[in-house]
Amino acid sequence: MHGDLKILTGTSNPALAKAICDHLGCQLTPALCETFSDGEIRIEIGDNVRGDDVFVVQATCSPVNYNLMQLCLMLDALKRASAGRVTAVVPYYGYARQDRKVSPRAPISAKLVADFLTTAGTDRLVTVDLHAGQIQGFFNVPVDNLYAQPVILEYLRPYAGDIVIVSPDAGGVERARSFAKKLNAGLAIIDKRRDRPNQASAMHVIGDVKDKIAIVVDDMIDTAGTMCAAGEVLLKNGAKEVMACATHPVLSGPAIERLCNSTFSQVIVTDTVPLGDKLAACSKLKVLSVAGLLAKAIHNIHTESSVSVLFV
């Protein structure tokens, strides 16, 4: 058993960190997170953490590079303050889409970010729905990749019996199949051809969606091009209603406008990425919280009990 439980947060998602503390019945440990006039980040931990079990909650969402650097500096500060164990709780792991060499002279960015965090001083990583499971192997420290599925399933259960779960591409079939199995629902797949990054052309539907509520399931919505194209194709194929469902609402560029004008009746996401003003800008967004899930994981790690029980 390590020392006292301490929760810190950077500036990327303080609301989620506060909600986690509420679940755990503790207070956030103060930390100064400021920026010098030239843009450099200044970090100072506001309490004694010597020998403590410290968890830093920081999603590496937009502004990605700023939040990533802030996290690394917080980890370094805790390491130099002699914290007993430091765990990076990264609800949304940025750069995860670049997890392999897709062209001859390209970086493997997800691996480099893993090296950043390890070098900065993290002893463990907790994250939610990694874009690619193999990223866990980029770390030489334990990684707990939690799944937001139980949180989303609880919301979707009232629709059971009248739904079909849809994967927006071949790569997401395993995720969609898992949802379909737990909801006792049908499964469909959209054949998609990607022409260039952040642009996709949805083609035809494999599976029967006629007269069903089609729920498109993915791990993230970025520019929402793939999602919205999927929704249109499903309606053309006879679905009576379409909904979108994703863990990480990255929602960059034209995403909000696209979702507002889309065929979706609801867009179900979680709070791994803070939405801020975007939530008010799109009435279709329904945000579910993963604070309880992360709080349970943190509690189990702190008490040296099983984290895998959360996956059952």
GILIN-V813737 format. One record per helix or strand of 2 or more residues. SS is the DSSP state (alpha for helix, beta for strand). FROM is the first residue (numbers start at 0). LEN is the number of residues. If there is no record, write none. Layout:
ss=SS from=FROM len=LEN
ss=SS from=FROM len=LEN
//
This chain:
ss=beta from=4 len=5
ss=alpha from=13 len=11
ss=beta from=30 len=5
ss=beta from=40 len=5
ss=beta from=52 len=5
ss=alpha from=63 len=17
ss=beta from=84 len=6
ss=alpha from=108 len=12
ss=beta from=123 len=5
ss=alpha from=132 len=6
ss=beta from=141 len=5
ss=alpha from=148 len=11
ss=beta from=162 len=5
ss=alpha from=169 len=13
ss=beta from=185 len=11
ss=beta from=198 len=8
ss=beta from=212 len=9
ss=alpha from=224 len=12
ss=beta from=240 len=9
ss=alpha from=254 len=6
ss=beta from=263 len=7
ss=alpha from=276 len=5
ss=beta from=284 len=4
ss=alpha from=290 len=12
ss=alpha from=307 len=4
//
